[in-house]
Amino acid sequence: MKKVLVLGGGFAGVESAIFLKKEGYDVTLVSDRDYFYIYPTSIWIPTGEASFEDICVPLQELSDAHGFNLIVEKVTSIQAKKHEVVTEKQTLTEWDYLVVAIGSGKMKHEGSEHFLSICGAPEDSIKIKERIDALIQKGSGKIAMGFGGNPKDPSNVRGGPAFEVLFNVHNQLKKLGIRKNFELTFFAPMEKPGARMGEKALDMMDMFFRRLDINKHFGKKIKRFEADGVVFEDDSKLESDFTMFIPAGNGHPVFANSDLPLNEAGLVKINDYSEVEGFENVYAAGDSVELLGPDWRAKQGHVAEVMARNIAHNITVKESGNGEKKGYAEHINILCVMDSGDGAAFVYRSDKGGKMIPLPIVGHWLKKGWGWYCRNSKLGKIPRIPGM
């Protein structure tokens, strides 16, 4: 039985392990965390609508449900030509195929100690809640939330969660009857944050900001973060008692100590079949890779999972010599339910354009339902919906 080593316990890594096991391989997953973290639903931790435990799925439970092996250790080096993956405790050499899905690194910003990120370390979500709760206890304050970009790889951004957390905080403050005591601001260095969703979606976002009385601060590069705000390239300052910011992604730090081919942003180069350039038995997926496609492309969990399922299929095609390999490019789209705490908006973008459809009340519960589905379908407690 051929052995496959999967690096990473996120959407791409877990999906790879599950589907490779379905194909009959001896699969070992390596992760530096002992849980799979459902990032899209972590947006409710800051407002107390979800607990940290609600968002975590123990990897051991996933391992038991699907039969793959599990190693909880941090990867420190990938030397694919030497057939070696080094962790904090051991060197792994017993594998026929390698799948790299350990995510990405983050763009560096001066003063990063002065912000927290909903897309950073999972524990940050708890700290965000503590900071917001402290301001609620105080009864007033200035809150700024935003996201950044990476000029070397514009696909590696996470704007949606920043919108969602701010909208949910607005809704929380409104429920408490203290919204008028708070100044909320959304900031981003680009002129039109969220432009990849399409013009119609942008117009609707502007409507949201006006209706919810949320200030906008767009189009100025960030110079540094300070304890009491954000300083921009013209030395203007956005004052903030608490700042939540999502840096753009770049190459994972481990890749600097690897022999994998990287683009100028430090991300792994792959072809449409998720095969790493220059290797016969190495694949990569998710935030770890250079995503090819249209200018508006964005990395999302569902695209990472398409890559993962394709990898399982493509390895089997290679092993059997039968069938056609599958690519990810045809599946690139933007698809999300952007939650606001009291509703949501369905966002979709493809080559044919973008749309954003308001879903008052029901949209919030649709996203809640997806979170329940994600957890239980991955654990094998309910059937998987084809393609999801």
C-alpha positions as CSV (number, residue, x, y, z in Angstrom):
1,M,0.0,0.0,0.0
2,K,1.5,3.4,-1.0
3,K,2.1,5.9,1.8
4,V,1.1,9.5,1.6
5,L,2.3,12.2,4.0
6,V,0.0,15.2,4.3
7,L,1.4,18.4,5.9
8,G,-1.3,20.6,7.5
9,G,-4.5,20.3,9.5
10,G,-6.6,23.0,7.8
11,F,-9.2,22.7,5.0
12,A,-6.8,21.5,2.3
13,G,-4.9,19.1,4.6
14,V,-7.9,17.5,6.3
15,E,-9.7,17.1,3.0
16,S,-6.6,15.6,1.4
17,A,-6.2,13.0,4.2
18,I,-9.9,12.1,4.1
19,F,-10.1,11.5,0.3
20,L,-6.7,9.9,0.0
21,K,-7.8,7.4,2.7
22,K,-11.0,6.8,0.6
23,E,-8.7,5.9,-2.3
24,G,-7.1,3.3,-0.2
25,Y,-3.7,4.8,0.7
26,D,-1.8,4.6,4.0
27,V,-2.2,8.3,5.0
28,T,-0.4,10.2,7.8
29,L,-1.4,13.8,8.5
30,V,1.1,16.1,10.3
31,S,-0.3,19.3,12.1
32,D,1.1,21.7,14.6
33,R,-2.3,21.9,16.2
34,D,-4.4,19.0,17.5
35,Y,-7.6,20.4,16.1
36,F,-9.1,21.5,12.8
37,Y,-10.2,25.1,13.1
38,I,-13.3,26.2,11.2
39,Y,-12.1,29.8,10.4
40,P,-15.2,30.9,8.5
41,T,-17.4,30.5,11.7
42,S,-14.8,31.9,14.1
43,I,-16.3,35.4,13.3
44,W,-18.8,34.7,16.1
45,I,-16.3,34.2,18.9
46,P,-15.6,37.9,19.4
47,T,-19.3,38.6,20.1
48,G,-19.8,35.5,22.2
49,E,-22.2,33.9,19.8
50,A,-19.9,30.9,19.5
51,S,-17.3,29.5,21.9
52,F,-13.8,28.6,20.9
53,E,-14.6,24.9,21.4
54,D,-17.6,25.3,19.0
55,I,-15.1,26.1,16.2
56,C,-12.6,23.4,16.9
57,V,-12.8,19.8,15.7
58,P,-10.3,17.5,17.4
59,L,-8.0,16.0,14.8
60,Q,-7.9,12.7,16.7
61,E,-11.7,12.4,16.2
62,L,-11.2,13.0,12.5
63,S,-8.4,10.5,12.5
64,D,-10.6,7.9,14.2
65,A,-13.5,8.6,11.9
66,H,-11.5,8.2,8.7
67,G,-8.6,5.9,9.6
68,F,-5.7,8.2,8.8
69,N,-2.6,8.4,11.1
70,L,-2.0,11.6,13.0
71,I,1.2,13.3,14.1
72,V,0.8,16.5,16.1
73,E,4.2,18.2,15.6
74,K,5.5,21.4,14.0
75,V,7.2,21.0,10.6
76,T,10.5,22.8,10.5
77,S,11.9,21.8,7.1
78,I,10.8,20.3,3.8
79,Q,13.6,18.7,1.7
80,A,11.6,16.9,-1.0
81,K,14.6,16.1,-3.2
82,K,16.1,14.2,-0.2
83,H,12.8,12.7,0.6
84,E,12.8,14.3,4.0
85,V,10.3,16.2,6.1
86,V,11.7,17.4,9.4
87,T,9.6,18.1,12.4
88,E,10.5,19.3,15.9
89,K,11.0,15.7,17.0
90,Q,11.8,13.6,14.0
91,T,12.6,13.2,10.3
92,L,9.9,11.6,8.2
93,T,11.1,9.7,5.2
94,E,8.6,6.8,4.9
95,W,6.3,8.2,2.2
96,D,5.7,7.7,-1.5
97,Y,3.8,10.9,-2.0
98,L,3.9,14.3,-0.2
99,V,1.0,16.8,0.0
100,V,2.0,20.3,1.3
101,A,-1.0,22.1,2.8
102,I,0.4,24.0,5.8
103,G,-1.1,27.3,4.9
104,S,0.7,30.6,4.4
105,G,2.7,33.2,6.4
106,K,1.6,36.8,7.0
107,M,2.8,40.0,5.6
108,K,4.9,41.9,8.2
109,H,3.8,45.3,9.5
110,E,5.5,47.6,11.9
111,G,3.7,47.6,15.2
112,S,1.9,44.3,14.7
113,E,1.8,43.8,18.4
114,H,-0.9,46.5,18.5
115,F,-3.5,44.6,16.5
116,L,-5.2,41.2,16.7
117,S,-6.4,39.2,13.7
118,I,-9.4,37.0,13.3
119,C,-7.5,35.1,10.6
120,G,-4.3,34.7,12.6
121,A,-3.6,32.3,15.5
122,P,-6.9,30.8,16.6
123,E,-6.3,32.0,20.1
124,D,-6.5,35.6,18.8
125,S,-10.3,35.3,18.5
126,I,-10.6,34.9,22.3
127,K,-8.3,38.0,22.8
128,I,-10.5,40.0,20.4
129,K,-13.5,39.1,22.5
130,E,-11.8,40.2,25.6
131,R,-10.9,43.6,24.1
132,I,-14.4,44.2,22.8
133,D,-15.9,43.1,26.1
134,A,-13.6,45.6,27.9
135,L,-14.9,48.4,25.7
136,I,-18.5,47.4,26.2
137,Q,-17.8,47.4,30.0
138,K,-16.4,50.9,29.6
139,G,-19.5,51.9,27.6
140,S,-17.9,53.7,24.7
141,G,-14.9,53.6,22.3
142,K,-13.4,53.7,18.9
143,I,-13.0,50.4,17.0
144,A,-11.2,50.0,13.7
145,M,-11.1,46.8,11.6
146,G,-9.6,46.2,8.2
147,F,-7.4,44.1,6.0
148,G,-4.3,44.4,3.9
149,G,-3.0,43.3,0.5
150,N,0.1,41.7,-1.0
151,P,1.2,43.3,-4.3
152,K,3.2,40.2,-5.2
153,D,0.2,37.9,-4.8
154,P,-3.2,39.7,-4.8
155,S,-5.1,36.4,-4.4
156,N,-3.8,35.9,-0.8
157,V,-6.1,38.3,1.0
158,R,-8.9,37.7,3.6
159,G,-11.3,40.7,3.4
160,G,-14.6,39.0,4.1
161,P,-14.0,38.1,7.7
162,A,-13.0,41.7,8.5
163,F,-16.3,42.9,7.1
164,E,-18.2,40.1,9.0
165,V,-16.6,40.7,12.4
166,L,-17.2,44.5,12.2
167,F,-20.9,43.9,11.2
168,N,-21.4,41.5,14.0
169,V,-19.9,43.9,16.5
170,H,-22.2,46.6,15.2
171,N,-25.1,44.2,15.7
172,Q,-23.9,43.3,19.3
173,L,-23.6,47.0,20.3
174,K,-27.0,47.7,18.8
175,K,-28.6,44.9,20.8
176,L,-27.0,46.3,24.0
177,G,-28.4,49.7,23.2
178,I,-25.0,51.4,23.2
179,R,-24.1,51.6,19.5
180,K,-24.4,55.4,19.5
181,N,-21.5,55.5,21.9
182,F,-19.1,53.8,19.6
183,E,-17.2,54.9,16.5
184,L,-16.7,52.0,14.0
185,T,-14.3,52.4,11.1
186,F,-13.4,50.0,8.3
187,F,-9.9,50.6,6.8
188,A,-7.9,49.2,3.9
189,P,-4.9,50.4,1.9
190,M,-6.6,49.8,-1.5
191,E,-9.0,52.2,-3.1
192,K,-11.8,49.7,-3.5
193,P,-11.5,46.9,-0.9
194,G,-13.6,44.0,-1.9
195,A,-13.5,44.9,-5.6
196,R,-12.8,41.3,-6.5
197,M,-16.5,40.6,-5.6
198,G,-17.7,42.8,-8.4
199,E,-19.1,46.3,-8.9
200,K,-22.6,45.4,-7.8
201,A,-21.3,43.9,-4.5
202,L,-19.2,47.1,-4.0
203,D,-22.2,49.3,-4.3
204,M,-24.1,47.1,-1.8
205,M,-21.2,47.3,0.6
206,D,-21.3,51.0,0.5
207,M,-25.0,50.9,1.3
208,F,-24.2,48.7,4.3
209,F,-21.6,51.1,5.6
210,R,-24.0,54.1,5.3
211,R,-26.9,52.2,6.8
212,L,-24.9,51.0,9.8
213,D,-23.1,54.3,10.3
214,I,-19.6,52.7,9.7
215,N,-16.8,55.1,8.7
216,K,-14.6,54.2,5.7
217,H,-10.8,54.9,5.5
218,F,-9.6,53.6,2.1
219,G,-6.8,54.2,-0.4
220,K,-3.8,55.0,1.9
221,K,-0.9,52.6,2.6
222,I,-0.4,51.6,6.2
223,K,2.8,52.9,7.7
224,R,2.5,51.4,11.1
225,F,0.2,50.3,13.9
226,E,0.3,52.0,17.3
227,A,-1.4,51.3,20.6
228,D,-4.0,53.9,19.9
229,G,-4.5,53.7,16.2
230,V,-3.2,53.3,12.7
231,V,-0.7,55.6,11.0
232,F,-0.8,55.9,7.2
233,E,1.7,56.9,4.5
234,D,0.9,60.6,4.7
235,D,1.3,60.4,8.5
236,S,-2.4,60.8,9.1
237,K,-3.8,58.7,11.9
238,L,-6.9,56.7,12.4
239,E,-7.5,56.7,16.2
240,S,-8.6,53.4,17.7
241,D,-9.1,52.0,21.2
242,F,-9.0,48.5,19.6
243,T,-7.7,47.5,16.1
244,M,-8.5,44.2,14.4
245,F,-6.5,43.7,11.2
246,I,-6.0,40.8,8.7
247,P,-2.6,40.9,7.0
248,A,-2.4,39.5,3.5
249,G,-0.7,36.1,3.2
250,N,2.7,35.3,1.8
251,G,5.0,32.3,1.9
252,H,4.9,30.1,5.0
253,P,8.1,30.5,7.0
254,V,8.9,26.8,6.6
255,F,9.2,27.3,2.8
256,A,12.3,29.4,3.4
257,N,13.9,26.2,4.7
258,S,12.8,24.0,1.8
259,D,13.7,23.0,-1.7
260,L,10.3,23.6,-3.2
261,P,9.9,26.1,-6.1
262,L,8.4,29.4,-5.0
263,N,7.0,32.5,-6.6
264,E,8.2,36.0,-5.6
265,A,5.7,36.0,-2.7
266,G,7.2,32.8,-1.4
267,L,4.3,30.5,-2.3
268,V,4.7,27.0,-3.8
269,K,4.4,26.8,-7.6
270,I,2.0,24.2,-8.9
271,N,0.3,23.4,-12.1
272,D,-3.5,23.0,-12.6
273,Y,-3.3,19.5,-11.2
274,S,-1.8,20.7,-8.0
275,E,1.5,19.0,-8.9
276,V,4.5,20.9,-7.6
277,E,6.8,22.0,-10.4
278,G,9.8,19.8,-10.9
279,F,8.6,16.9,-8.7
280,E,6.9,13.6,-9.6
281,N,5.5,12.8,-6.2
282,V,4.9,16.1,-4.5
283,Y,1.6,18.0,-4.5
284,A,0.4,21.2,-2.8
285,A,-2.9,22.9,-2.1
286,G,-4.7,25.7,-0.3
287,D,-3.0,28.8,1.0
288,S,0.4,27.3,0.6
289,V,0.3,27.7,-3.2
290,E,0.5,30.2,-6.0
291,L,-3.1,30.3,-7.2
292,L,-3.3,30.8,-10.9
293,G,-6.4,32.4,-12.6
294,P,-8.2,35.6,-13.3
295,D,-7.2,38.9,-11.6
296,W,-10.2,38.7,-9.1
297,R,-9.2,35.2,-7.9
298,A,-9.1,34.7,-4.1
299,K,-8.1,31.8,-1.9
300,Q,-11.1,30.2,-0.1
301,G,-11.7,27.0,1.7
302,H,-13.9,25.5,-1.0
303,V,-11.2,26.0,-3.6
304,A,-8.6,24.4,-1.3
305,E,-10.9,21.4,-0.9
306,V,-11.3,21.1,-4.6
307,M,-7.5,20.9,-4.9
308,A,-7.4,18.3,-2.1
309,R,-10.0,16.0,-3.7
310,N,-8.2,16.4,-7.1
311,I,-4.9,15.4,-5.5
312,A,-6.4,12.2,-4.2
313,H,-7.9,11.5,-7.7
314,N,-4.7,12.5,-9.6
315,I,-2.5,10.3,-7.5
316,T,-4.8,7.4,-8.2
317,V,-4.8,8.1,-11.9
318,K,-1.0,8.1,-11.8
319,E,-0.9,4.8,-9.8
320,S,-3.4,3.0,-11.9
321,G,-2.5,4.5,-15.3
322,N,-6.3,4.9,-16.0
323,G,-8.5,8.0,-16.1
324,E,-8.0,11.7,-16.6
325,K,-6.4,14.0,-14.2
326,K,-8.5,16.9,-12.7
327,G,-7.6,20.5,-12.5
328,Y,-8.7,23.3,-10.1
329,A,-8.8,26.2,-12.5
330,E,-12.3,25.6,-13.8
331,H,-13.5,25.7,-10.2
332,I,-12.2,29.1,-9.3
333,N,-14.9,31.4,-8.0
334,I,-15.7,33.5,-5.0
335,L,-18.5,32.0,-2.9
336,C,-19.5,33.0,0.6
337,V,-22.3,33.9,2.9
338,M,-21.2,37.2,4.5
339,D,-22.7,37.3,7.9
340,S,-23.8,40.4,9.9
341,G,-25.2,38.8,13.0
342,D,-28.8,39.6,12.1
343,G,-28.7,38.4,8.5
344,A,-26.2,37.9,5.8
345,A,-25.5,38.5,2.1
346,F,-24.8,35.8,-0.5
347,V,-21.7,36.7,-2.5
348,Y,-20.7,35.0,-5.7
349,R,-18.2,35.9,-8.4
350,S,-17.2,34.1,-11.5
351,D,-15.9,35.0,-15.0
352,K,-19.5,36.1,-15.8
353,G,-19.5,38.8,-13.1
354,G,-20.4,39.2,-9.5
355,K,-23.5,39.5,-7.4
356,M,-24.4,40.1,-3.8
357,I,-27.9,39.1,-2.6
358,P,-29.1,40.3,0.8
359,L,-30.5,37.5,3.0
360,P,-32.1,39.2,6.0
361,I,-32.4,37.0,9.1
362,V,-32.3,33.7,7.2
363,G,-28.8,34.3,5.9
364,H,-27.4,34.2,9.4
365,W,-29.0,30.9,10.1
366,L,-27.8,29.5,6.8
367,K,-24.2,30.2,7.8
368,K,-24.9,28.7,11.2
369,G,-26.2,25.6,9.4
370,W,-23.1,25.4,7.2
371,G,-20.9,25.4,10.3
372,W,-22.9,22.5,11.7
373,Y,-22.7,20.7,8.4
374,C,-18.9,21.3,8.1
375,R,-18.2,19.8,11.5
376,N,-20.5,16.8,11.3
377,S,-19.9,15.9,7.7
378,K,-16.1,15.9,8.2
379,L,-16.6,13.6,11.2
380,G,-18.7,11.3,9.0
381,K,-21.8,11.8,11.2
382,I,-23.9,13.0,8.2
383,P,-23.4,12.4,4.5
384,R,-21.3,14.8,2.4
385,I,-23.2,16.8,-0.2
386,P,-21.4,16.2,-3.5
387,G,-18.9,19.0,-4.2
388,M,-19.1,20.4,-0.6
